[in-house]
């Protein structure tokens, strides 16, 4: 049996990386309004659900980056 492939994240991919552009509170707040983190409709198709999950995941990622950037100040 083969070992599962593990992706190694490089330092540049980490949200605390100082080279990441500044992420403003206003940007994150607006994205949270556009792509709210809520349960999908029961009538939603699988593809739509996964697409929405991806949108919310990006907003969460940017929120973490914003928080890390402001901790360093």
Buried (B, 14 or more C-beta within 10 A) or exposed (E): EEEEEEEEEEEEEEBEEEEBEEBEEEBBEEBBEEBEEEEEEEEEEEEEEEEBEEBBEEBBEBBBBBBBBEEEE
